[in-house]
Amino acid sequence: MNAIFAYLWSYFTKHKLRYTVVVVFMLAASAMYVAPIYLLRLFIDAILEADFTWETLFFYGGLFLAAIAIAYVTEFVWNYFLFIGSYDMQSQLRGKIMGHFLKMRPPFYHRFRTGDLMTRANDDVQVMGMTIGYGLMVFLNTSVYLAFILGMMAITVSWKLTLVALVPMPFLAYFIFKWGSLVDAKFTKAQNAVSEMNSEVLEMIDGIRVVRAFGLEGATTDQFQQKTSETLVKNNEVSEIDSRFGPLITILLATSFVLSFGVGAFFVAQQEITIGAMVSFQVYLGMIVWPMISAGDLVNVMQQGAASWRRISEILKASDDLEPDGNVPLPELADFRFEQFNFHYPQNERLVLKDIDLDIPKGAVIGIVGKTGSGKTTLLRQFGHYYPYSNQVPLVNDTPLTAYKTQDLRQLLAEVPQEHTLFSRSIRENLLFGNAQASDEELWQALETASFAKEVRAMPQGLNTLVGEKGVSLSGGQKQRLSLARAFLRKGELLLLDDALSAVDAKTEQVIIDNLAHLPKTPTMVIITHRLSAITNADQIIVLDEGRISQSGRHEDLIQTPGWYQEQYFHQQIKGGGNFAAND
Ligand SMILES: Nc1ncnc2c1ncn2[C@@H]1O[C@H](COP(=O)(O)OP(=O)(O)OP(=O)(O)O)[C@@H](O)[C@H]1O
């Protein structure tokens, strides 16, 4: 609970002016709401004392209307600024969370499921908005407004009668306290269940084709139904607590009414208070119903806010466990080197790369091949520092990679991963992700290099063709070439291709490789491939086997040496009918 108070306090102090306006206008509005009741009492007593004249009526009536008008304006002002604050805080929090998501690398995303992250970034942020908006409103009502009314009851009517009305309040405080502790635990469970359910929805939409292809619609619906039922049960538990305590508050308030009516009538008979004072006391009592009921709401809202803030802070504090960013600038890449390099993923101690020795001088073309699961992609991931290094760190220009600014390193890399991600935007916008400043001429050049320009020219909308959900569906090979063109636009010094030519035919593959070799400034390239034809001209080829380099050399040497490479070469030759470059 302290954590949310600390956060709210830091937000209030950052926006002092806004919240000073809120409190000042709230005080003014409270004063204006209780003032008419006092006028009512004077008015009734004037009638009973036969002091009534038309002038008295106009006088009290005028004051009454003026108080109502001022109450309206002041209430509008403080409510307006209060809710502006609520939306402002939500937008600030969303920006902060998004910034954090963008900084985080894969280990973070392995720890939290996407649906969970979305729920925290949306639902929990909304709860925080409610806490600072509705929650603060209720807090001011139950403190300032209530204090005003109780003050008026004690000062203008009778402090004794006020104490009588307050007799049931300790019980109310006890129940509210009890309520709060129950709500926190139940609400956290309910929000976690919503997270789970959202993750299921996302995965289901993502895998809808597979679900249909395997005829699993029924089973998937049942599975989802189970999740929604679990969420429903947890939400019902929260509602049950609300429903259990709501009537208790009403009963306690009714007790307060009955007690103060009885004792009040006695005081009137004893002439300790006037009838006007007694009537105004009952109106005051009616006015404290809302702050009292909302005291329960306040606890509820604050506990929900505390639970949501815990869930948000958890992701904001979570790190990707990577080594801290270095501060040495890295203007260019000369040499990339692995020395006796071992690596395991954070969640598993099993070594996926073992004793890797590899030197990649500037301008070299390196081919990485090997059985599926032998560690090729894992080796490629080491260049961009996506996972914490296990023991050794790769050397860049003879210095450990972690000494450099990650941002500088990323600037020099251009990657095409195995799963090509395109956005539901135009071809132009997708390309500009590679280099936002690129001119149309550069976009076309990159498309030419990726051997995709001709097809884009044939599309009626050209570069403005929408791709993905809202536009044309590209074939696997087209998507791959668009991803390639996007990477070429980056003009990185080290081009990393992870099976990036797998979906294009061997002839197109050859054209792209030739294009790359004839670029005015050829980048250093590391190419993972299952098709050996893509790397016949590489300066060095390494064969990975269970995370170790089992063979290394140039194509001509490796095909002469018995081993995996030679076997693969013969196999692919036979598949291509003797034509090695047409083996797909
Ligand atoms: N993010 C990850 N977390 C944990 N283990 C992983 C992760 N990614 C890959 N692995 C494991 O590391 C090993 C090597 O996988 P990797 O993807 O590097 O192989 P690969 O040679 O690229 O395979 P393929 O040719 O099928 O793409 C596998 O055993 C795999 O299960």
The ligand as an SDF file (V2000), in Angstrom:
LIG
                    3D

 31 33  0  0  0  0  0  0  0  0999 V2000
   15.0290  -18.3880  -26.7000 N   0  0  0  0  0  0  0  0  0  0  0  0
   15.4920  -19.5930  -26.3730 C   0  0  0  0  0  0  0  0  0  0  0  0
   15.4840  -19.9890  -25.1040 N   0  0  0  0  0  0  0  0  0  0  0  0
   15.9570  -21.2140  -24.7560 C   0  0  0  0  0  0  0  0  0  0  0  0
   16.4760  -22.0970  -25.6190 N   0  0  0  0  0  0  0  0  0  0  0  0
   16.5100  -21.7590  -26.9100 C   0  0  0  0  0  0  0  0  0  0  0  0
   16.0210  -20.4920  -27.3590 C   0  0  0  0  0  0  0  0  0  0  0  0
   16.1810  -20.4190  -28.7070 N   0  0  0  0  0  0  0  0  0  0  0  0
   16.7450  -21.5890  -29.0710 C   0  0  0  0  0  0  0  0  0  0  0  0
   16.9360  -22.3850  -27.9980 N   0  0  0  0  0  0  0  0  0  0  0  0
   17.5570  -23.7340  -27.9990 C   0  0  0  0  0  0  0  0  0  0  0  0
   18.8800  -23.6030  -28.4880 O   0  0  0  0  0  0  0  0  0  0  0  0
   19.2080  -24.6770  -29.3540 C   0  0  0  0  0  0  0  0  0  0  0  0
   19.7130  -24.1420  -30.7000 C   0  0  0  0  0  0  0  0  0  0  0  0
   18.6350  -23.4560  -31.3200 O   0  0  0  0  0  0  0  0  0  0  0  0
   18.8810  -22.5470  -32.5970 P   0  0  0  0  0  0  0  0  0  0  0  0
   17.5810  -21.8740  -32.9100 O   0  0  0  0  0  0  0  0  0  0  0  0
   20.0390  -21.6770  -32.3610 O   0  0  0  0  0  0  0  0  0  0  0  0
   19.2300  -23.6430  -33.6960 O   0  0  0  0  0  0  0  0  0  0  0  0
   19.3590  -23.4790  -35.2580 P   0  0  0  0  0  0  0  0  0  0  0  0
   20.5900  -24.1850  -35.6430 O   0  0  0  0  0  0  0  0  0  0  0  0
   19.2460  -22.0580  -35.6630 O   0  0  0  0  0  0  0  0  0  0  0  0
   18.0710  -24.2730  -35.7400 O   0  0  0  0  0  0  0  0  0  0  0  0
   17.2370  -24.1150  -37.0950 P   0  0  0  0  0  0  0  0  0  0  0  0
   18.1160  -24.5290  -38.2300 O   0  0  0  0  0  0  0  0  0  0  0  0
   16.1090  -25.0910  -36.8830 O   0  0  0  0  0  0  0  0  0  0  0  0
   16.7830  -22.7100  -37.1680 O   0  0  0  0  0  0  0  0  0  0  0  0
   17.9550  -25.5200  -29.4710 C   0  0  0  0  0  0  0  0  0  0  0  0
   18.1110  -26.6260  -28.6230 O   0  0  0  0  0  0  0  0  0  0  0  0
   16.8440  -24.6460  -28.9730 C   0  0  0  0  0  0  0  0  0  0  0  0
   15.8710  -25.3650  -28.3060 O   0  0  0  0  0  0  0  0  0  0  0  0
  1  2  1  0
  2  3  1  0
  2  7  2  0
  3  4  2  0
  4  5  1  0
  5  6  2  0
  6  7  1  0
  6 10  1  0
  7  8  1  0
  8  9  2  0
  9 10  1  0
 10 11  1  0
 11 12  1  0
 11 30  1  0
 12 13  1  0
 13 14  1  0
 13 28  1  0
 14 15  1  0
 15 16  1  0
 16 17  2  0
 16 18  1  0
 16 19  1  0
 19 20  1  0
 20 21  2  0
 20 22  1  0
 20 23  1  0
 23 24  1  0
 24 25  2  0
 24 26  1  0
 24 27  1  0
 28 29  1  0
 28 30  1  0
 30 31  1  0
M  END
$$$$
